Structure formats: C-alpha cells, structure tokens
Amino acid sequence: MIYSINGDVCISCGACAAECPVEAVMQGDSFYFIEENLCTGCGKCSEVCPVECISPKK
C-alpha cells in the first residue's frame, strides 16, 4: 500500500521525512510529498504526522 500526503493540510513540519526509513518523503515547494516508486507502505510517516494529512492512497 502506498501512502500520500494531502497538501492542503500539510504544515511542512518534516516529521514524516525524518521518520521514513527509505527516504521516500520529499520536500516540495509548498508541502512534503511521497515519491510513490520509493514508498514501501510501512506507514511510519502517517504515525508521526501531527495534522494527520498522510493516508493510504486509494
């Protein structure tokens, strides 16, 4: 399962990037995003997000 970040809610705190074991979370211009081809679906980014903007991609 691949995760994605809702850019409308992301506060660019970087907690998700620091937690990602495969460095799939990248900093964009306005918010962080997840590089889908690197994401392993572990969900660690989602667990640490203070605004709960990370969820499994449908």
Phi, psi and omega in degrees: 000132180260143180258157176220159182250131176278106183295338178287340183251333183303133179256010177055043180280335179087001180301321181294317181296321180294331184271339186292119182286345181245011178055043179273346181269124184240150177272124177262189180295317185247337183200169177281156176217162181251125177285108188301324183285351177255336183296130179259356177079023182289333178083004181297326179297317181295324182295329184259355183292120182287342181248008176053047181262004182249129181213164177298139179283136182272000000 
